[in-house]
Amino acid sequence: PRAIYFLQTGAFGNVADAEEEKARLPLLGFEARISSVQEGTTMLHKVRTGPYKSMDELNTDRARLTQNGVETMLVKIALPQEEKR
């Protein structure tokens, strides 16, 4: 199955904290987005870079983020299978 990959640099209950994390990443050369998701009774605001076209590109960025003290988590999102006709 095909998938797309992101690096998540944080998940926050408070949108202001997510905005602060997102604002910090361009200083390191990264563009990030906030994805807000309801998980149970909690709204989580996830800060992610990507999507990445290759694992090489992802690993390069992950190393750069780690060197700058940013912890990351790999996020894999499976794409729906295209129907065969």
N, CA and C atoms as an extended XYZ file, in Angstrom:
255
Properties=species:S:1:pos:R:3:atomname:S:1:resname:S:1:resid:I:1 pbc="F F F"
N         0.818       -1.205        0.000 N   PRO     1
C         0.000        0.000        0.000 CA  PRO     1
C         0.855        1.260        0.000 C   PRO     1
N         0.377        2.235       -0.724 N   ARG     2
C         1.105        3.507       -0.763 CA  ARG     2
C         0.836        4.290        0.506 C   ARG     2
N         1.805        5.121        0.874 N   ALA     3
C         1.650        5.928        2.090 CA  ALA     3
C         2.404        7.237        1.918 C   ALA     3
N         2.051        8.225        2.747 N   ILE     4
C         2.818        9.457        2.813 CA  ILE     4
C         3.363        9.586        4.231 C   ILE     4
N         4.485       10.283        4.359 N   TYR     5
C         5.184       10.383        5.634 CA  TYR     5
C         5.348       11.836        6.056 C   TYR     5
N         5.242       12.051        7.356 N   PHE     6
C         5.463       13.355        7.971 CA  PHE     6
C         6.377       13.162        9.176 C   PHE     6
N         6.983       14.245        9.618 N   LEU     7
C         7.670       14.259       10.909 CA  LEU     7
C         6.849       15.132       11.841 C   LEU     7
N         6.441       14.562       12.953 N   GLN     8
C         5.677       15.319       13.943 CA  GLN     8
C         6.633       15.799       15.023 C   GLN     8
N         6.593       17.103       15.304 N   THR     9
C         7.501       17.675       16.302 CA  THR     9
C         6.802       17.934       17.623 C   THR     9
N         5.485       17.731       17.656 N   GLY    10
C         4.772       17.888       18.915 CA  GLY    10
C         3.275       17.724       18.746 C   GLY    10
N         2.614       17.396       19.862 N   ALA    11
C         1.156       17.331       19.917 CA  ALA    11
C         0.745       18.047       21.195 C   ALA    11
N        -0.104       19.044       21.046 N   PHE    12
C        -0.404       19.938       22.158 CA  PHE    12
C        -1.904       20.025       22.402 C   PHE    12
N        -2.293       20.097       23.670 N   GLY    13
C        -3.685       20.294       24.026 CA  GLY    13
C        -4.089       21.752       23.849 C   GLY    13
N        -3.106       22.632       23.878 N   ASN    14
C        -3.336       24.069       23.786 CA  ASN    14
C        -2.872       24.558       22.407 C   ASN    14
N        -3.759       25.168       21.649 N   VAL    15
C        -3.412       25.616       20.297 CA  VAL    15
C        -2.294       26.654       20.319 C   VAL    15
N        -2.213       27.466       21.375 N   ALA    16
C        -1.152       28.485       21.466 CA  ALA    16
C         0.226       27.824       21.533 C   ALA    16
N         0.322       26.692       22.226 N   ASP    17
C         1.596       25.967       22.302 CA  ASP    17
C         1.971       25.400       20.933 C   ASP    17
N         0.972       24.916       20.205 N   ALA    18
C         1.220       24.392       18.858 CA  ALA    18
C         1.681       25.518       17.928 C   ALA    18
N         1.048       26.685       18.035 N   GLU    19
C         1.441       27.841       17.219 CA  GLU    19
C         2.881       28.254       17.524 C   GLU    19
N         3.259       28.192       18.796 N   GLU    20
C         4.623       28.548       19.196 CA  GLU    20
C         5.640       27.576       18.589 C   GLU    20
N         5.330       26.286       18.632 N   GLU    21
C         6.202       25.267       18.032 CA  GLU    21
C         6.309       25.484       16.523 C   GLU    21
N         5.159       25.739       15.874 N   LYS    22
C         5.140       25.963       14.427 CA  LYS    22
C         5.976       27.190       14.061 C   LYS    22
N         5.912       28.235       14.868 N   ALA    23
C         6.651       29.476       14.599 CA  ALA    23
C         8.155       29.298       14.767 C   ALA    23
N         8.561       28.344       15.581 N   ARG    24
C         9.985       28.098       15.843 CA  ARG    24
C        10.662       27.359       14.682 C   ARG    24
N         9.917       26.535       13.978 N   LEU    25
C        10.514       25.682       12.944 CA  LEU    25
C        11.063       26.429       11.726 C   LEU    25
N        10.416       27.503       11.231 N   PRO    26
C        11.009       28.231       10.096 CA  PRO    26
C        12.395       28.806       10.415 C   PRO    26
N        12.662       29.086       11.684 N   LEU    27
C        13.985       29.575       12.071 CA  LEU    27
C        15.056       28.519       11.814 C   LEU    27
N        14.629       27.258       11.747 N   LEU    28
C        15.541       26.146       11.459 CA  LEU    28
C        15.452       25.712        9.997 C   LEU    28
N        14.628       26.416        9.221 N   GLY    29
C        14.517       26.111        7.795 CA  GLY    29
C        13.399       25.141        7.448 C   GLY    29
N        12.428       24.975        8.342 N   PHE    30
C        11.344       24.029        8.098 CA  PHE    30
C         9.996       24.730        8.059 C   PHE    30
N         9.160       24.277        7.137 N   GLU    31
C         7.783       24.746        7.091 CA  GLU    31
C         6.937       23.683        7.792 C   GLU    31
N         6.050       24.118        8.664 N   ALA    32
C         5.233       23.165        9.411 CA  ALA    32
C         3.764       23.537        9.309 C   ALA    32
N         2.923       22.552        9.548 N   ARG    33
C         1.481       22.750        9.583 CA  ARG    33
C         0.944       22.211       10.895 C   ARG    33
N        -0.176       22.755       11.296 N   ILE    34
C        -0.868       22.242       12.480 CA  ILE    34
C        -2.082       21.462       12.009 C   ILE    34
N        -2.194       20.248       12.507 N   SER    35
C        -3.339       19.395       12.206 CA  SER    35
C        -4.070       19.164       13.524 C   SER    35
N        -5.306       19.650       13.621 N   SER    36
C        -6.070       19.503       14.865 CA  SER    36
C        -7.007       18.310       14.758 C   SER    36
N        -6.937       17.441       15.778 N   VAL    37
C        -7.678       16.184       15.761 CA  VAL    37
C        -8.333       15.961       17.113 C   VAL    37
N        -9.586       15.567       17.083 N   GLN    38
C       -10.288       15.221       18.321 CA  GLN    38
C        -9.913       13.784       18.696 C   GLN    38
N        -9.348       13.599       19.880 N   GLU    39
C        -9.018       12.250       20.357 CA  GLU    39
C        -9.729       12.055       21.682 C   GLU    39
N       -10.833       11.322       21.647 N   GLY    40
C       -11.666       11.174       22.837 CA  GLY    40
C       -12.277       12.520       23.165 C   GLY    40
N       -12.051       12.973       24.403 N   THR    41
C       -12.604       14.272       24.811 CA  THR    41
C       -11.580       15.397       24.643 C   THR    41
N       -10.395       15.057       24.123 N   THR    42
C        -9.314       16.038       24.007 CA  THR    42
C        -9.097       16.452       22.562 C   THR    42
N        -8.915       17.749       22.343 N   MET    43
C        -8.533       18.246       21.024 CA  MET    43
C        -7.010       18.357       21.022 C   MET    43
N        -6.357       17.618       20.108 N   LEU    44
C        -4.897       17.668       20.000 CA  LEU    44
C        -4.508       18.457       18.765 C   LEU    44
N        -3.504       19.319       18.919 N   HIS    45
C        -2.985       20.133       17.820 CA  HIS    45
C        -1.580       19.619       17.511 C   HIS    45
N        -1.463       18.917       16.378 N   LYS    46
C        -0.214       18.237       16.020 CA  LYS    46
C         0.577       19.098       15.032 C   LYS    46
N         1.847       19.310       15.338 N   VAL    47
C         2.723       20.117       14.484 CA  VAL    47
C         3.580       19.155       13.660 C   VAL    47
N         3.491       19.297       12.331 N   ARG    48
C         4.178       18.364       11.431 CA  ARG    48
C         4.882       19.081       10.286 C   ARG    48
N         5.998       18.492        9.857 N   THR    49
C         6.667       18.898        8.618 CA  THR    49
C         6.415       17.801        7.592 C   THR    49
N         6.503       18.160        6.328 N   GLY    50
C         6.270       17.173        5.278 CA  GLY    50
C         5.090       17.612        4.437 C   GLY    50
N         4.590       16.751        3.599 N   PRO    51
C         4.920       15.340        3.419 CA  PRO    51
C         6.262       15.152        2.705 C   PRO    51
N         6.869       14.003        2.954 N   TYR    52
C         8.164       13.675        2.366 CA  TYR    52
C         7.984       12.716        1.208 C   TYR    52
N         8.715       13.003        0.129 N   LYS    53
C         8.638       12.177       -1.071 CA  LYS    53
C         9.528       10.940       -0.971 C   LYS    53
N        10.571       11.022       -0.143 N   SER    54
C        11.478        9.884       -0.013 CA  SER    54
C        11.944        9.752        1.430 C   SER    54
N        12.345        8.540        1.797 N   MET    55
C        12.857        8.308        3.148 CA  MET    55
C        14.206        9.007        3.330 C   MET    55
N        14.977        9.158        2.251 N   ASP    56
C        16.257        9.877        2.350 CA  ASP    56
C        16.019       11.324        2.784 C   ASP    56
N        15.059       11.978        2.135 N   GLU    57
C        14.730       13.364        2.461 CA  GLU    57
C        14.230       13.454        3.908 C   GLU    57
N        13.376       12.521        4.297 N   LEU    58
C        12.843       12.501        5.656 CA  LEU    58
C        13.968       12.327        6.674 C   LEU    58
N        14.853       11.375        6.427 N   ASN    59
C        15.938       11.106        7.373 CA  ASN    59
C        16.913       12.270        7.480 C   ASN    59
N        17.155       12.970        6.370 N   THR    60
C        18.017       14.153        6.385 CA  THR    60
C        17.402       15.236        7.266 C   THR    60
N        16.104       15.490        7.057 N   ASP    61
C        15.427       16.503        7.866 CA  ASP    61
C        15.344       16.086        9.326 C   ASP    61
N        15.097       14.808        9.570 N   ARG    62
C        15.009       14.313       10.953 CA  ARG    62
C        16.340       14.532       11.676 C   ARG    62
N        17.440       14.274       10.990 N   ALA    63
C        18.766       14.476       11.583 CA  ALA    63
C        18.992       15.962       11.883 C   ALA    63
N        18.611       16.833       10.943 N   ARG    64
C        18.767       18.286       11.164 CA  ARG    64
C        17.933       18.765       12.346 C   ARG    64
N        16.710       18.281       12.450 N   LEU    65
C        15.848       18.663       13.571 CA  LEU    65
C        16.452       18.176       14.892 C   LEU    65
N        16.900       16.922       14.914 N   THR    66
C        17.493       16.353       16.128 CA  THR    66
C        18.726       17.147       16.560 C   THR    66
N        19.566       17.531       15.597 N   GLN    67
C        20.765       18.329       15.900 CA  GLN    67
C        20.391       19.666       16.531 C   GLN    67
N        19.200       20.164       16.217 N   ASN    68
C        18.733       21.438       16.758 CA  ASN    68
C        17.847       21.252       17.991 C   ASN    68
N        17.874       20.054       18.558 N   GLY    69
C        17.157       19.800       19.801 CA  GLY    69
C        15.662       19.584       19.653 C   GLY    69
N        15.212       19.263       18.438 N   VAL    70
C        13.790       19.036       18.203 CA  VAL    70
C        13.554       17.527       18.080 C   VAL    70
N        12.772       16.988       19.005 N   GLU    71
C        12.421       15.570       18.925 CA  GLU    71
C        11.334       15.385       17.882 C   GLU    71
N        11.415       14.278       17.143 N   THR    72
C        10.418       14.027       16.101 CA  THR    72
C         9.842       12.629       16.242 C   THR    72
N         8.679       12.461       15.662 N   MET    73
C         8.038       11.160       15.588 CA  MET    73
C         7.617       10.956       14.139 C   MET    73
N         7.930        9.805       13.598 N   LEU    74
C         7.544        9.486       12.228 CA  LEU    74
C         6.049        9.191       12.182 C   LEU    74
N         5.367        9.830       11.238 N   VAL    75
C         3.934        9.599       11.049 CA  VAL    75
C         3.739        9.065        9.633 C   VAL    75
N         3.122        7.896        9.554 N   LYS    76
C         2.836        7.276        8.252 CA  LYS    76
C         1.327        7.264        8.072 C   LYS    76
N         0.886        7.815        6.956 N   ILE    77
C        -0.542        7.836        6.653 CA  ILE    77
C        -0.762        7.019        5.382 C   ILE    77
N        -1.489        5.924        5.537 N   ALA    78
C        -1.763        5.049        4.389 CA  ALA    78
C        -2.741        5.730        3.454 C   ALA    78
N        -2.452        5.645        2.177 N   LEU    79
C        -3.358        6.191        1.168 CA  LEU    79
C        -4.335        5.098        0.749 C   LEU    79
N        -5.549        5.480        0.438 N   PRO    80
C        -6.516        4.455        0.003 CA  PRO    80
C        -6.022        3.758       -1.266 C   PRO    80
N        -6.266        2.489       -1.332 N   GLN    81
C        -5.880        1.716       -2.515 CA  GLN    81
C        -6.737        2.142       -3.701 C   GLN    81
N        -6.089        2.288       -4.839 N   GLU    82
C        -6.851        2.591       -6.041 CA  GLU    82
C        -7.488        1.285       -6.508 C   GLU    82
N        -8.731        1.389       -6.908 N   GLU    83
C        -9.431        0.169       -7.360 CA  GLU    83
C        -8.883       -0.255       -8.715 C   GLU    83
N        -8.664       -1.569       -8.832 N   LYS    84
C        -8.214       -2.113      -10.123 CA  LYS    84
C        -9.444       -2.440      -10.958 C   LYS    84
N        -9.356       -2.097      -12.241 N   ARG    85
C       -10.517       -2.351      -13.113 CA  ARG    85
C       -10.219       -3.442      -14.097 C   ARG    85
